[in-house]
Amino acid sequence: MKIGIDVGYGYVKAMNETGQKISFPALVAPAGNNSLGLGEMFQHSIEYHVNIQGANYLIGEAAKQSFLATKTLSREKPPEIHNPLLLLSAYLLSGDAPSHEIGVGLPLAYYASQKDELRERIASIEADVSIKGQKKNIRFSKVGVYPQGAGILLSYQSMLPINGYVGLIDIGTYTTEYLLFETRGGQPIPILEASGSVEAGVQMVYSSVAREFQSQTGSPLSLDMEASIAEKSFRGEPVTFNGKKYSLQDVAIRARENAALVITQKVLSAWGNKTGHIELTLLAGGGTLFFRQNLTGFPGQQIVPDPFFANAKWYLGVRN
């Protein structure tokens, strides 16, 4: 089975060759015993309770409830986090296939120096993975490592100018990756000095809403509730706390506008005097949908189809 896996800072997005897709928060926590015996009664409260080589893990939404949940914003994702996320993705998308070919990505700036090491590490992974007693042996017969974002351009090559400049912006939960390419004869060539990362994304908005919640209620908002409270506020629904109702809609809308402005200004600043020559800016990543009403400052901007899974689709090897 061929599988493309995009391990982001906020979410894991994966897709197999049959078109099946999954996504879950990129969180891992050790799982203790379910001493209350409620796991079967409230099955939907735990998304993935996974056993890997005899060790129990909570992964995804389930890990949000744990004080031991681990995530990383490091460019090099540690194996103790990265491996369980890859193994779970492969388990869920593998069907009955005995082995799997997977594609993953690295930021363009780190691709040349880290791709071989990452490929070798993933190729060495083999583990028994089970969920609710259903066990599979997961191993990877072939591993492809691709430059993150760059492949999206190749996937939509028919949209590119023959000669000119093209930008790509990949907005995620915590960060926004931006890349600038010069096309020559229809082939994109990355301009590394105009490519990089901005520490701004969807979480920037959630954090602003959480601060306002604390300001109005006097109580901090737990991390696992930030997204749901922010989304509720965007819908204009009041937030109830200790019997009182609070309105956070204006703050949420302003926070999204401000975050979009930060992203726009920092990216355009990095592109500098080449901005005026850009013919097309492709927008990808789940954050693109979140900010779509507020992102208006990029030249020739277009949202790629299915932006949340755009990288996973490229890693899988699908071409448009």
VOBA-1610 file (N, C-alpha, C; in pm, whole numbers, padded with zeros to 5 digits, always signed):
BEGIN
Met+00084-00119+00000Met+00000+00000+00000Met+00088+00125+00000Lys+00059+00218-00089Lys+00132+00344-00093Lys+00060+00447-00006Ile+00138+00516+00078Ile+00081+00611+00174Ile+00167+00737+00177Gly+00104+00853+00171Gly+00173+00980+00190Gly+00138+01035+00327Ile+00239+01072+00406Ile+00216+01117+00544Ile+00282+01253+00564Asp+00203+01351+00601Asp+00251+01486+00630Asp+00241+01508+00780Val+00354+01499+00849Val+00357+01518+00995Val+00384+01665+01023Gly+00279+01740+01052Gly+00294+01882+01083Gly+00314+01904+01232Tyr+00333+02030+01269Tyr+00348+02062+01411Tyr+00214+02051+01483Gly+00105+02078+01412Gly-00026+02071+01473Gly-00100+01942+01444Tyr-00096+01898+01319Tyr-00175+01781+01277Tyr-00092+01689+01187Val-00130+01563+01191Val-00081+01464+01095Val-00189+01449+00989Lys-00149+01459+00863Lys-00240+01438+00751Lys-00184+01326+00666Ala-00267+01230+00632Ala-00217+01115+00556Ala-00322+01068+00456Met-00273+01005+00350Met-00360+00963+00240Met-00300+00839+00175Asn-00384+00742+00138Asn-00331+00624+00069Asn-00371+00623-00077Glu-00322+00524-00150Glu-00340+00522-00295Glu-00485+00500-00337Thr-00571+00456-00245Thr-00713+00441-00278Thr-00791+00570-00256Gly-00724+00673-00203Gly-00789+00800-00178Gly-00839+00818-00036Gln-00821+00716+00049Gln-00863+00728+00189Gln-00774+00827+00261Lys-00834+00914+00343Lys-00760+01018+00413Lys-00789+01011+00563Ile-00688+01048+00643Ile-00706+01061+00787Ile-00629+01184+00834Ser-00671+01239+00946Ser-00594+01344+01012Ser-00621+01338+01162Phe-00520+01376+01240Phe-00535+01379+01386Phe-00426+01469+01443Pro-00448+01525+01563Pro-00346+01610+01624Pro-00214+01537+01642Ala-00104+01607+01619Ala+00030+01546+01629Ala+00076+01545+01774Leu+00004+01469+01855Leu+00031+01459+01998Leu+00044+01313+02038Val+00139+01286+02126Val+00162+01150+02176Val+00177+01156+02327Ala+00114+01061+02396Ala+00128+01052+02542Ala+00130+00906+02582Pro+00207+00872+02686Pro+00200+00735+02738Pro+00063+00710+02798Ala+00011+00591+02782Ala-00122+00558+02833Ala-00110+00466+02953Gly-00179+00501+03060Gly-00184+00415+03177Gly-00298+00316+03163Asn-00323+00243+03267Asn-00435+00149+03265Asn-00565+00225+03280Asn-00667+00179+03211Asn-00800+00240+03221Asn-00869+00185+03345Ser-00828+00234+03460Ser-00873+00176+03587Ser-01021+00195+03613Leu-01083+00297+03551Leu-01226+00319+03574Leu-01312+00232+03484Gly-01250+00170+03384Gly-01326+00083+03295Gly-01424+00154+03206Leu-01399+00282+03173Leu-01494+00359+03095Leu-01462+00361+02947Gly-01350+00301+02909Gly-01307+00309+02769Gly-01410+00258+02672Glu-01473+00145+02704Glu-01570+00088+02611Glu-01700+00168+02610Met-01737+00225+02727Met-01861+00300+02735Met-01853+00430+02657Phe-01736+00496+02666Phe-01718+00624+02598Phe-01609+00609+02491Gln-01638+00526+02393Gln-01536+00497+02292Gln-01494+00620+02215His-01587+00713+02192His-01554+00828+02109His-01474+00932+02185Ser-01458+00916+02317Ser-01380+01013+02393Ser-01231+00988+02377Ile-01194+00869+02331Ile-01053+00839+02305Ile-01042+00803+02157Glu-00971+00886+02084Glu-00964+00863+01940Glu-00875+00745+01909Tyr-00750+00749+01958Tyr-00658+00640+01929Tyr-00583+00599+02055His-00618+00483+02107His-00545+00420+02217His-00469+00305+02153Val-00338+00320+02141Val-00258+00235+02053Val-00152+00159+02132Asn-00134+00033+02096Asn-00025-00046+02153Asn+00081-00068+02045Ile+00204-00024+02075Ile+00316-00040+01983Ile+00426-00117+02054Gln+00452-00236+02006Gln+00556-00322+02065Gln+00537-00338+02216Gly+00411-00354+02258Gly+00383-00377+02399Gly+00367-00253+02483Ala+00397-00135+02428Ala+00383-00010+02503Ala+00254+00060+02459Asn+00180+00112+02557Asn+00052+00176+02528Asn+00068+00327+02513Tyr+00001+00381+02411Tyr+00008+00524+02382Tyr-00132+00581+02360Leu-00148+00706+02396Leu-00261+00786+02350Leu-00207+00875+02239Ile-00277+00877+02127Ile-00232+00955+02012Ile-00349+01037+01958Gly-00321+01159+01918Gly-00424+01244+01861Gly-00508+01311+01968Glu-00640+01314+01945Glu-00731+01381+02038Glu-00719+01323+02178Ala-00698+01193+02186Ala-00688+01128+02317Ala-00575+01185+02400Ala-00464+01218+02335Ala-00347+01268+02407Ala-00369+01408+02463Lys-00466+01482+02406Lys-00494+01617+02457Lys-00537+01615+02603Gln-00596+01504+02644Gln-00647+01496+02781Gln-00540+01458+02881Ser-00420+01429+02834Ser-00314+01382+02922Ser-00216+01494+02955Phe-00177+01501+03084Phe-00075+01597+03125Phe+00063+01557+03070Leu+00075+01434+03022Leu+00203+01385+02972Leu+00214+01396+02820Ala+00117+01463+02758Ala+00118+01477+02612Ala+00243+01550+02567Thr+00301+01502+02458Thr+00424+01559+02403Thr+00402+01601+02259Lys+00445+01723+02230Lys+00451+01769+02092Lys+00584+01840+02077Thr+00620+01871+01955Thr+00748+01939+01933Thr+00734+02041+01822Leu+00801+02155+01840Leu+00812+02255+01734Leu+00952+02256+01675Ser+01031+02155+01714Ser+01166+02144+01662Ser+01163+02102+01516Arg+01259+02151+01439Arg+01269+02112+01298Arg+01296+01962+01286Glu+01368+01908+01382Glu+01396+01764+01382Glu+01302+01698+01483Lys+01200+01631+01432Lys+01103+01567+01520Lys+01166+01443+01582Pro+01170+01434+01715Pro+01234+01320+01780Pro+01161+01190+01747Pro+01234+01079+01734Pro+01173+00951+01697Pro+01063+00907+01794Glu+01077+00939+01923Glu+00976+00895+02020Glu+00839+00960+01996Ile+00837+01070+01920Ile+00710+01132+01880Ile+00679+01095+01735His+00778+01108+01650His+00759+01089+01506His+00718+00946+01472Asn+00787+00848+01531Asn+00760+00708+01496Asn+00617+00664+01527Pro+00563+00691+01649Pro+00424+00652+01674Pro+00324+00717+01579Leu+00350+00842+01539Leu+00260+00910+01446Leu+00263+00843+01309Leu+00382+00806+01264Leu+00394+00736+01136Leu+00330+00598+01142Leu+00355+00526+01251Leu+00303+00390+01263Leu+00151+00388+01270Leu+00093+00484+01344Leu-00052+00490+01351Leu-00111+00522+01214Ser-00051+00617+01144Ser-00101+00652+01011Ser-00098+00531+00918Ala+00013+00459+00920Ala+00026+00340+00835Ala-00076+00234+00874Tyr-00095+00214+01004Tyr-00192+00115+01053Tyr-00331+00146+00999Leu-00372+00272+01009Leu-00508+00311+00973Leu-00533+00307+00822Leu-00427+00324+00743Leu-00445+00334+00598Leu-00394+00212+00521Ser-00344+00112+00592Ser-00275+00001+00524Ser-00367-00106+00469Gly-00490-00113+00516Gly-00576-00223+00475Gly-00515-00355+00518Asp-00514-00453+00428Asp-00455-00584+00459Asp-00317-00601+00396Ala-00259-00494+00346Ala-00129-00505+00279Ala-00021-00545+00378Pro+00069-00637+00339Pro+00174-00683+00431Pro+00289-00584+00446Ser+00309-00497+00347Ser+00416-00397+00357Ser+00369-00270+00288His+00442-00162+00314His+00392-00032+00272His+00504+00054+00215Glu+00470+00130+00113Glu+00559+00232+00060Glu+00507+00366+00109Ile+00594+00443+00177Ile+00546+00571+00229Ile+00632+00686+00178Gly+00567+00801+00170Gly+00636+00924+00135Gly+00616+01025+00246Val+00723+01093+00285Val+00718+01196+00389Val+00795+01317+00337Gly+00793+01427+00415Gly+00858+01548+00369Gly+00948+01613+00471Leu+01034+01702+00422Leu+01121+01785+00504Leu+01114+01927+00451Pro+01124+02028+00540Pro+01133+02166+00492Pro+01249+02181+00393Leu+01229+02265+00295Leu+01326+02279+00187Leu+01466+02311+00238Ala+01475+02396+00342Ala+01605+02438+00393Ala+01684+02323+00455Tyr+01614+02216+00498Tyr+01680+02105+00566Tyr+01683+01979+00480Tyr+01626+01990+00360Tyr+01608+01870+00279Tyr+01742+01804+00243Ala+01833+01880+00190Ala+01960+01822+00143Ala+02039+01758+00255Ser+02039+01819+00374Ser+02123+01771+00484Ser+02060+01658+00564Gln+01927+01643+00560Gln+01861+01548+00648Gln+01788+01434+00578Lys+01770+01443+00446Lys+01684+01346+00378Lys+01736+01202+00389Asp+01866+01182+00375Asp+01919+01045+00378Asp+01906+00984+00517Glu+01936+01063+00619Glu+01925+01013+00757Glu+01781+00979+00790Leu+01687+01065+00750Leu+01546+01039+00778Leu+01498+00915+00704Arg+01538+00901+00580Arg+01497+00784+00502Arg+01546+00655+00566Glu+01671+00654+00610Glu+01727+00534+00672Glu+01658+00502+00804Arg+01628+00606+00881Arg+01563+00581+01010Arg+01425+00522+00992Ile+01348+00579+00900Ile+01212+00529+00878Ile+01215+00388+00818Ala+01310+00364+00729Ala+01321+00232+00666Ala+01353+00123+00768Ser+01413+00160+00879Ser+01450+00061+00981Ser+01336+00030+01078Ile+01226+00104+01068Ile+01114+00084+01160Ile+01038-00043+01124Glu+01015-00125+01222Glu+00923-00238+01210Glu+00863-00261+01347Ala+00729-00268+01354Ala+00665-00280+01485Ala+00529-00346+01472Asp+00490-00416+01578Asp+00355-00467+01590Asp+00269-00357+01652Val+00163-00321+01582Val+00075-00213+01626Val-00066-00270+01640Ser-00131-00239+01751Ser-00268-00289+01769Ser-00357-00181+01828Ile-00482-00183+01782Ile-00587-00096+01835Ile-00707-00184+01863Lys-00755-00180+01987Lys-00868-00263+02029Lys-00845-00410+01995Gly-00722-00456+02015Gly-00689-00596+01997Gly-00663-00639+01854Gln-00680-00549+01758Gln-00655-00581+01618Gln-00510-00547+01585Lys-00427-00651+01566Lys-00283-00629+01550Lys-00242-00636+01404Lys-00148-00548+01368Lys-00084-00550+01237Lys+00066-00532+01257Asn+00143-00599+01172Asn+00287-00576+01170Asn+00314-00470+01063Ile+00371-00358+01106Ile+00395-00245+01016Ile+00543-00235+00985Arg+00575-00240+00857Arg+00712-00214+00812Arg+00704-00144+00677Phe+00811-00074+00643Phe+00810+00008+00522Phe+00911-00046+00421Ser+00859-00099+00311Ser+00945-00158+00209Ser+01014-00053+00123Lys+00956+00066+00119Lys+01015+00174+00041Lys+00980+00307+00108Val+01079+00395+00123Val+01058+00525+00187Val+01105+00635+00093Gly+01016+00727+00063Gly+01053+00845-00016Gly+01050+00968+00072Val+01152+01051+00063Val+01158+01177+00138Val+01162+01290+00037Tyr+01068+01383+00048Tyr+01051+01487-00052Tyr+01059+01625+00011Pro+01096+01727-00067Pro+01098+01864-00014Pro+00957+01916+00008Gln+00930+01955+00131Gln+00797+02003+00168Gln+00762+02127+00086Gly+00642+02129+00034Gly+00596+02246-00040Gly+00637+02246-00185Ala+00763+02215-00212Ala+00813+02221-00350Ala+00733+02129-00441Gly+00695+02014-00389Gly+00621+01919-00469Gly+00483+01967-00507Ile+00425+02055-00424Ile+00293+02108-00457Ile+00301+02184-00589Leu+00410+02259-00607Leu+00428+02331-00733Leu+00433+02235-00851Leu+00506+02125-00834Leu+00517+02027-00942Leu+00383+01959-00968Ser+00304+01943-00862Ser+00172+01881-00877Ser+00078+01968-00959Tyr+00099+02098-00953Tyr+00012+02192-01025Tyr+00093+02268-01131Gln+00181+02195-01198Gln+00274+02256-01292Gln+00203+02324-01408Ser+00085+02277-01443Ser+00011+02337-01554Ser-00031+02481-01524Met-00032+02518-01395Met-00072+02652-01355Met+00045+02750-01356Leu+00168+02700-01369Leu+00286+02785-01352Leu+00318+02863-01479Pro+00370+02985-01464Pro+00417+03058-01581Pro+00542+02990-01639Ile+00563+03005-01768Ile+00680+02945-01832Ile+00808+03006-01774Asn+00808+03138-01763Asn+00921+03209-01704Asn+00866+03316-01611Gly+00917+03322-01489Gly+00868+03422-01394Gly+00891+03376-01252Tyr+00813+03435-01160Tyr+00827+03404-01019Tyr+00695+03351-00964Val+00707+03251-00878Val+00590+03189-00816Val+00616+03173-00666Gly+00518+03211-00586Gly+00528+03193-00441Gly+00441+03078-00394Leu+00482+03018-00286Leu+00402+02913-00222Leu+00398+02940-00072Ile+00278+02938-00015Ile+00261+02962+00128Ile+00182+02846+00186Asp+00237+02784+00290Asp+00177+02668+00355Asp+00150+02705+00500Ile+00024+02734+00530Ile-00014+02784+00663Ile-00062+02668+00749Gly+00003+02649+00863Gly-00031+02541+00952Gly-00084+02589+01086Thr-00080+02500+01184Thr-00132+02532+01317Thr-00043+02632+01389Tyr+00087+02606+01388Tyr+00181+02689+01463Tyr+00271+02775+01375Thr+00297+02730+01253Thr+00391+02801+01168Thr+00337+02816+01026Thr+00396+02909+00954Thr+00367+02928+00813Thr+00498+02915+00735Glu+00502+02818+00645Glu+00619+02801+00559Glu+00595+02882+00431Tyr+00698+02951+00385Tyr+00686+03025+00260Tyr+00806+02995+00171Leu+00780+02984+00042Leu+00885+02953-00055Leu+00866+03042-00177Leu+00977+03079-00238Leu+00973+03156-00362Leu+01052+03080-00467Phe+00995+03072-00586Phe+01058+03000-00697Phe+01067+03091-00819Glu+01171+03071-00893Glu+01180+03129-01027Glu+01159+03017-01127Thr+01066+03036-01219Thr+01043+02934-01321Thr+01120+02970-01448Arg+01190+02872-01499Arg+01264+02888-01625Arg+01225+02773-01717Gly+01164+02808-01827Gly+01117+02704-01917Gly+01013+02614-01853Gly+00938+02669-01758Gly+00834+02593-01689Gly+00882+02514-01570Gln+01013+02514-01543Gln+01068+02438-01431Gln+01095+02531-01312Pro+01037+02501-01194Pro+01058+02588-01078Pro+01195+02565-01013Ile+01263+02674-00984Ile+01393+02670-00916Ile+01379+02746-00785Pro+01401+02682-00670Pro+01380+02750-00542Pro+01483+02860-00518Ile+01435+02969-00459Ile+01522+03079-00416Ile+01532+03068-00264Leu+01635+03004-00215Leu+01644+02968-00073Leu+01647+03090+00018Glu+01712+03198-00025Glu+01721+03316+00062Glu+01587+03387+00078Ala+01489+03352-00005Ala+01355+03411+00006Ala+01253+03307+00053Ser+01303+03201+00115Ser+01216+03095+00166Ser+01247+03073+00314Gly+01144+03041+00390Gly+01166+03022+00533Gly+01036+02996+00607Ser+01031+03035+00733Ser+00918+03004+00819Ser+00884+03123+00907Val+00755+03144+00929Val+00705+03247+01020Val+00635+03176+01135Glu+00667+03213+01257Glu+00602+03151+01373Glu+00466+03215+01396Ala+00378+03189+01303Ala+00240+03239+01311Ala+00151+03144+01234Gly+00038+03111+01292Gly-00056+03021+01229Gly-00188+03027+01303Val-00266+02923+01290Val-00399+02918+01350Val-00392+02931+01502Gln-00291+02868+01564Gln-00280+02870+01710Gln-00262+03012+01763Met-00206+03101+01685Met-00190+03240+01726Met-00327+03303+01756Val-00426+03267+01677Val-00562+03317+01698Val-00625+03252+01821Tyr-00610+03119+01832Tyr-00665+03049+01947Tyr-00609+03104+02078Ser-00480+03134+02079Ser-00416+03186+02200Ser-00470+03323+02237Ser-00498+03406+02137Ser-00555+03539+02164Ser-00694+03528+02226Val-00774+03435+02174Val-00907+03414+02230Val-00896+03361+02373Ala-00800+03272+02397Ala-00780+03217+02531Ala-00741+03326+02630Arg-00658+03420+02587Arg-00619+03530+02676Arg-00739+03618+02709Glu-00825+03640+02612Glu-00945+03720+02637Glu-01041+03646+02730Phe-01051+03515+02712Phe-01133+03434+02802Phe-01086+03451+02946Gln-00956+03443+02967Gln-00902+03459+03102Gln-00924+03600+03154Ser-00914+03699+03066Ser-00936+03837+03107Ser-01079+03859+03154Gln-01175+03797+03085Gln-01315+03818+03119Gln-01361+03731+03235Thr-01308+03609+03245Thr-01357+03516+03346Thr-01267+03507+03469Gly-01141+03547+03454Gly-01046+03534+03564Gly-00987+03395+03576Ser-01021+03306+03482Ser-00972+03168+03486Ser-00903+03134+03355Pro-00789+03065+03359Pro-00722+03026+03234Pro-00804+02922+03159Leu-00788+02921+03028Leu-00855+02824+02943Leu-00758+02711+02912Ser-00800+02588+02938Ser-00710+02475+02915Ser-00679+02461+02766Leu-00559+02413+02737Leu-00512+02404+02598Leu-00605+02320+02512Asp-00660+02212+02567Asp-00743+02124+02487Asp-00878+02186+02451Met-00913+02301+02514Met-01040+02366+02485Met-01025+02491+02399Glu-00901+02532+02372Glu-00880+02658+02300Glu-00946+02658+02162Ala-00927+02551+02087Ala-00981+02546+01951Ala-01133+02550+01951Ser-01196+02470+02037Ser-01342+02463+02038Ser-01405+02594+02083Ile-01343+02661+02181Ile-01396+02789+02228Ile-01380+02896+02120Ala-01266+02896+02051Ala-01245+02993+01944Ala-01345+02972+01831Glu-01364+02847+01790Glu-01457+02819+01681Glu-01601+02854+01721Lys-01634+02830+01845Lys-01766+02867+01895Lys-01784+03018+01888Ser-01678+03091+01923Ser-01683+03238+01920Ser-01699+03290+01778Phe-01632+03227+01682Phe-01647+03269+01542Phe-01790+03254+01494Arg-01860+03155+01547Arg-02000+03133+01507Arg-02095+03229+01577Gly-02042+03312+01667Gly-02125+03407+01739Gly-02198+03349+01858Glu-02159+03229+01900Glu-02223+03166+02014Glu-02157+03212+02143Pro-02237+03240+02247Pro-02177+03279+02375Pro-02105+03162+02440Val-02004+03194+02519Val-01927+03093+02593Val-01974+03094+02737Thr-02017+02979+02787Thr-02067+02970+02924Thr-01956+02925+03018Phe-01942+02996+03131Phe-01843+02959+03232Phe-01897+02998+03369Asn-01904+02901+03458Asn-01957+02923+03593Asn-02094+02991+03591Gly-02179+02946+03499Gly-02316+02995+03494Gly-02334+03128+03423Lys-02226+03190+03379Lys-02235+03318+03308Lys-02198+03299+03162Lys-02253+03387+03078Lys-02226+03381+02935Lys-02136+03498+02895Tyr-02037+03466+02812Tyr-01940+03566+02767Tyr-01935+03566+02615Ser-01921+03686+02558Ser-01909+03699+02413Ser-01763+03727+02377Leu-01707+03641+02292Leu-01568+03656+02249Leu-01559+03673+02097Gln-01673+03692+02031Gln-01673+03694+01885Gln-01587+03807+01828Asp-01604+03929+01880Asp-01528+04042+01827Asp-01377+04020+01842Val-01338+03965+01957Val-01196+03939+01982Val-01144+03833+01885Ala-01223+03728+01862Ala-01182+03621+01771Ala-01164+03673+01629Ile-01259+03753+01583Ile-01250+03808+01447Ile-01130+03899+01433Arg-01107+03984+01533Arg-00991+04074+01530Arg-00860+03997+01532Ala-00856+03892+01615Ala-00734+03811+01627Ala-00700+03744+01494Arg-00802+03696+01424Arg-00777+03632+01294Arg-00728+03734+01192Glu-00786+03852+01194Glu-00741+03958+01103Glu-00596+03995+01132Asn-00562+04009+01260Asn-00425+04048+01298Asn-00323+03940+01261Ala-00359+03813+01284Ala-00267+03704+01251Ala-00244+03696+01100Ala-00350+03714+01022Ala-00336+03714+00876Ala-00246+03828+00831Leu-00258+03943+00897Leu-00174+04058+00863Leu-00027+04030+00895Val-00002+03966+01010Val+00135+03931+01048Val+00196+03837+00944Ile+00121+03735+00905Ile+00170+03639+00806Ile+00201+03710+00674Thr+00107+03793+00629Thr+00123+03863+00502Thr+00245+03953+00503Gln+00258+04034+00608Gln+00369+04130+00615Gln+00504+04061+00621Lys+00514+03954+00700Lys+00644+03887+00715Lys+00684+03814+00588Val+00588+03753+00521Val+00621+03682+00397Val+00661+03781+00288Leu+00583+03886+00271Leu+00614+03984+00166Leu+00746+04055+00195Ser+00776+04075+00323Ser+00905+04135+00359Ser+01020+04044+00318Ala+01002+03913+00339Ala+01107+03817+00301Ala+01124+03811+00149Trp+01016+03828+00076Trp+01024+03825-00070Trp+01079+03955-00128Gly+01069+04062-00050Gly+01134+04189-00085Gly+01096+04242-00222Asn+01197+04289-00296Asn+01171+04356-00423Asn+01130+04260-00535Lys+01128+04131-00506Lys+01079+04035-00606Lys+00927+04022-00601Thr+00864+04076-00496Thr+00719+04062-00479Thr+00643+04113-00601Gly+00684+04227-00652Gly+00614+04285-00766Gly+00623+04203-00893His+00716+04110-00898His+00735+04028-01018His+00666+03892-01007Ile+00605+03864-00893Ile+00540+03733-00872Ile+00409+03728-00949Glu+00393+03626-01031Glu+00271+03610-01111Glu+00165+03526-01041Leu+00210+03435-00956Leu+00117+03340-00894Leu+00164+03306-00754Thr+00072+03309-00658Thr+00101+03263-00522Thr+00004+03152-00488Leu+00056+03032-00465Leu-00027+02918-00428Leu-00038+02910-00277Leu-00159+02894-00227Leu-00185+02885-00084Leu-00225+02743-00050Ala-00153+02683+00046Ala-00180+02545+00087Ala-00184+02538+00239Gly-00216+02419+00291Gly-00222+02400+00436Gly-00360+02426+00491Gly-00392+02360+00602Gly-00522+02376+00664Gly-00550+02519+00707Gly-00445+02593+00745Gly-00462+02731+00786Gly-00511+02821+00675Thr-00489+02781+00551Thr-00537+02860+00438Thr-00688+02873+00441Leu-00757+02765+00474Leu-00903+02769+00484Leu-00948+02854+00602Phe-00874+02846+00711Phe-00906+02923+00831Phe-00895+03073+00804Phe-00793+03113+00728Phe-00766+03255+00704Phe-00816+03303+00568Arg-00888+03223+00496Arg-00916+03253+00355Arg-00984+03389+00336Gln-01065+03435+00431Gln-01132+03564+00418Gln-01039+03681+00446Asn-00925+03653+00508Asn-00837+03761+00553Asn-00708+03772+00472Leu-00678+03673+00391Leu-00556+03676+00311Leu-00586+03735+00174Thr-00545+03858+00154Thr-00577+03927+00028Thr-00456+03997-00032Gly-00341+03991+00035Gly-00229+04074-00007Gly-00124+04008-00094Phe-00146+03882-00134Phe-00043+03812-00211Phe-00074+03820-00361Pro+00028+03845-00442Pro+00004+03861-00586Pro-00045+03733-00653Gly-00156+03745-00726Gly-00209+03632-00801Gly-00241+03511-00717Gln-00291+03532-00596Gln-00306+03420-00503Gln-00419+03326-00544Gln-00393+03196-00528Gln-00492+03092-00553Gln-00477+02983-00448Ile-00589+02935-00397Ile-00586+02824-00303Ile-00582+02694-00381Val-00487+02607-00348Val-00478+02479-00419Val-00597+02391-00379Pro-00640+02300-00465Pro-00747+02208-00428Pro-00708+02125-00305Asp-00803+02107-00215Asp-00782+02027-00094Asp-00654+02067-00022Pro-00642+02193+00021Pro-00514+02243+00074Pro-00465+02172+00198Phe-00557+02119+00281Phe-00518+02053+00404Phe-00432+01929+00375Phe-00465+01858+00267Phe-00394+01735+00233Phe-00297+01753+00116Ala-00266+01877+00081Ala-00184+01902-00039Ala-00048+01836-00031Asn+00020+01848+00084Asn+00152+01786+00097Asn+00143+01634+00099Ala+00046+01580+00173Ala+00030+01434+00178Ala+00004+01378+00039Lys-00074+01451-00039Lys-00104+01408-00175Lys+00022+01405-00260Trp+00107+01505-00242Trp+00233+01508-00316Trp+00323+01394-00273Tyr+00333+01370-00143Tyr+00420+01263-00094Tyr+00373+01127-00144Leu+00243+01115-00162Leu+00188+00990-00215Leu+00228+00970-00361Gly+00253+01079-00429Gly+00295+01068-00568Gly+00184+01097-00667Val+00072+01154-00616Val-00039+01187-00706Val-00004+01315-00780Arg-00032+01320-00907Arg-00007+01440-00987Arg-00138+01488-01049Asn-00150+01619-01062Asn-00266+01675-01132Asn-00230+01699-01279
//
